[in-house]
Amino acid sequence: MTPKKFDYYAPTSINEALQLLEEKEESKVLAGGQSLLALMKLRLAAPAALVDITKLQGLSYIKEEKGYLAIGALTVHDLIEHDEIIASKFPILVDAATKIGDQQIRNRGTIGGSACHADPAADLPTALTALNASFVLRGRNGERIVPATDFFVDLFMTSIGHDEILTEIRLSNLPPMSGTAYIKHSRREGDFAIVSTGVVCTMGQQNVCKDVKIALGAVGPKPLRATASEEYLKGKTLDEKTIAEAAEKGVEGADPPSDIHGSREYRLDMIKVFIRRTTKLALSRVK
């Protein structure tokens, strides 16, 4: 199928892009286009206008700032996959980026586009939720910063206003003795997740868990935090038994669908399996 007719704009500045979004009520921002254009071809989305921000300068970067890592919204998945700073500090993002589609998609798709599309079965939103990322939104009246817990609102919905653009994603530096990991369960390599899990853990002395964040993808309308599992692990020695007991609590609050890829019951079982696997992988990376 082909998309419905739409107007196309290619602004060369953020202010011009914001003005277009303000003037065109039924417009959509276009970045890599790997999700939006597919929906438009299926006529599941029919914006009256596209505001293509790919010509905006200065929105593709990965740089260290005081206390956090800044990633420009137009940074493509391939750059995230191969960046040395991310591999050293946040390997969970490398895990997630390598699982996205195929190489052509990773060459075009952007971290900002994936976050704004807000597919609960996508890889980066789950990893960013585990990292408790902050999202910098630019509007005509200035900037605001939204944490991941408030950024992802519902199925394909975020807290971005119609006349705002996501410009940057910020990841706070992790404390010493931290490890991160992301694992996706899917039918084939590159498919959307049946269940995915992202874990960020910080350890203290004698293998005691000081802090942990566990995010789940594809088991609800948005990436979820397995708060019951997190609370169970904090302050405990992380051994096989404790991790298994925490994984059993991971289904609390999850509401997975049943579809051709797996039943609700199957997904609930897989949540427990992948919390165990991902937590162990994150622990193996603690440094």
N, C-alpha and C positions, 0 to 999 in steps of 0.2 A: 504494500500500500504506500501511498504518498501522503505527506502532511497536507493539512488545510493551508490555504494561502495565509501568508503573514508578512508583515513589514520587517525589514532588516536594517539595523543600525550598527555601525562600527565606530564608536567614539574613541578618541585618542587621549582623553584625560578622564580622571575619576569624576571630576565635577560635571563634565559633559554627560557621562554615563548616568550619574545620579539625577541630573535634570531630565534625561530621557525617561528614566524609570518613574519619575514623579509625573511627567506629562502623559505617559502611555500606561493607563490603568491596567490593561490586560497584557502587560509585557513580562518577559522572562529574561533573566541573565543567562547568556551562553558563554561557557568557558571551554572545556574540552569537548563537550557535546556527546560524550560516550553514553550517557543515560538519557538526557533530554531528547536528543534527536531520534533515538530508538522509540521513545514513547510517542513522539509526534508522528512518526511513520505509521505506527499502529493506531493513531488517532485517539490515544489514551490521554494525550495532552494537546491542547490546541490554542497556544498563546496567539494573541493578535499581532504581537511584535516580539522580535528577539533583539536584545542589546548585547552585542558580542564584545566582551571585554578582553579578548586575547591580544589586542593591540595596545593595551595599557602597559606602560613601562613601569618596571620596578616592583612587580607583584610575583616574581619567580625568584626565590632565594631560600637559602638555609644558612642562618647565621646565629652565632652565640651572642647573647646579650647578658647583662648583669642579672644573674639569677634564673634565666630561662633561655630556651632555644626558640627562635622565631622562624616560622616557615611561611613563606608567601603563599597566598591562596592559589596562585597559578602555577605552583610547583608541580611538575608532572610526577606520576608514580615512579617512573624509571629513575629519576634523580633521587627520590627518597630511598629506593631499593639499593642504590649504589653509593650513597653518601657515607663517608667515613665517620663523621661526627654522630650521625644517627645510629650507625652500626655499633659505635662504642657506647653511647649513652642510652639509646632507646631502641634496642634490637626488636622490640615488639612491633615497631613500624616497618622494619625490614621484613619481618615475618608476614605482616598483613599485605604489604605492597607486592610481594612476590606471588601472592595468591590471587591477585586481581586479573581476571580474564587472560588475555595473551599479550605478547610483547607489543603488538600494534596498539592495543588499548592502553597499555602502560606508557607508551610513548606520547599519547594524546590526553588521556584522562588526568585530571588535576585533583589534588587533595581537597581544595576548596569546593570543587564541583561535587565530589563524592560526599563531603560533609553536608552541603546544602541540599543534595538530592535526598538524603536521610532515609535511605533504604535500610530497614533493620537487618536485612540479610547481607548487606555489604560489609567489606572487611575493615576499612579505615574507621568508620564511625564507632565500631566496637572497640578497636584499639585506642582511639582517642578518648573514649569514655573511661576506659581503664586507667589512662594517664591523667584523667581529670583535666583535660586540655581547656584552654581559654580561647574564645573566638572574638576577634576584633572586628566589629561591624562599623562601617563608615556610612554616615548619612549626611544630608544637607546641613544638619545642625551640629555635626561633629562626630566623635567616635564614642562607642560604648563597648565594654568588654563583658562577655557572657560566658559563664562556666558551662562545661559539657552537660551537667545535670539539668540546666535550664535551656540549653541550646536545642537539644533534641526533644521535640514536644510530642509528636505522634507519628503515625504512619506517613512517610513522605512529607512531614511537617517540621519546620524549625521555628525559632523565635525571631528570625530575620524579618524585618518589616519590608513591605513591597518596595519602598524607596531607599533600601539599604543594600550595601555590597559587603560581603565578607572579604577582608583584605589580608588578614594574617591569623595564623594559629600559633599559640604560645604553649610551650611545655615547660613547666617548672623543673629545675634541676632536681634529680632524685638524691636522697641522702646516701652516704656511704653504706655499703653492704646491701645494695638493692639489686634486684633482678627482675626482668620483664620477659614476657612471652605471649605469643598469640598462636592458636591452632584452630584451623577450620575443618569441619567435617562436611564433605560434599560428595556427590556421586562421581564427579570427574574433576580433574584439575582445572581450575579456572571457573567452575560453576559457582553460583551463589550458595551460601552456606545452608546446610540443614540445621546445624548448630555450630556456633563459634564461641570461643572463649579467649578473653584477654586477661592476663594477670600481671600485677605490679606488686612486688612484695619487698619489704625492708626488714632485715634481720638484725637481732641484737646478739648479745653474748649467749653462748651455749645453745645455739640454734633456736633461740626463742624469737617468735614473730613479733616485731614491733608494730608493723602496719601492713595492711594488704588491701588491694582493690581488685575486685573480680567483676569483669563485665561479660555479659552474655549477648550474643547476636542471634537473630532469626527465631527467637522464642517469645516475641511480644511485638507491639506496635513500634517500639523504638529500642535501642540498646539499653539493656537493664543492668543494674548493679545487683550482684548476689549478696545482699547485705547480711543475710543470716549466716552465710558461709564466712564472710569477712569477720563478723563479730566472734564467731566460734574460734577462728584461727588466732586472733590477736592475743598475745600473752602466753601462747602455748608453744611447746617444742614441736617442730614440724617433722613428724615421722609418718610412716605409711598409715598407721591407724588414725592419727589425727586428721590427716588430709582426706582420708576416705570418709570419716565421720562428717567433716565439713562439706564434702561434696554431696552427701545425702541431703543436706539442708539447702543446696543450691536451687532446688526446684521451687522454693517458696517465692511466690510473686510472679513466677513465670507463667505465661499463657500462650504456649506454642500452638500453631494451627495444625490441622491435618490436611495434607495435600498429596499429590502424586509422588513426592519425594520421601514422604514419611508421615506416619500417624502422629497424633499428639502424644500418645503413650511412648512411642519410639523416641521422640525428641526429648521427653522428660527423662528417659533413661540415659540418653546421650549427654544431657547436661551433666549428670554425675560423672560419667566416664571422662569427659573432656575437662571438667574442673580438676580432676585428679591429674590428668596428663599435663595440662598447662601449668598447674602449680609446681609440679616436679621439674618441668623444663625451666621455669622462672627461677627456682631454687638453684638449679645447676649453673645459672648465670650470675649468681650473687657475687659481687666483687666490691 
